[in-house]
Amino acid sequence: MTDTELLEAALIGLGRQRSELEEKMAELRQRLGGGAGQAARKSAAADSVELAPKKRTMSASARRKRIIAATKKRWAEFHAKKAAAK
């Protein structure tokens, strides 16, 4: 058995497992009362097209405030340790 044949067999097996899992998920959705509604449509859409998550951006002033707060916190810890050592 060549590597290509082995990989093809693995793909077939994984495809079967995937279909079994999808059937089980559909059954669980029905038991929960959701049926094959919105959740199933969302998962099917996510399977067909995987979108990159939207990147969060931060304004310059918000970045500066965050940096200032972190710096103050570090200095407070430093001074607290220094005072405890005396």
Helices and strands as residue ranges (DSSP letters): H 3-32, H 38-48, H 60-85
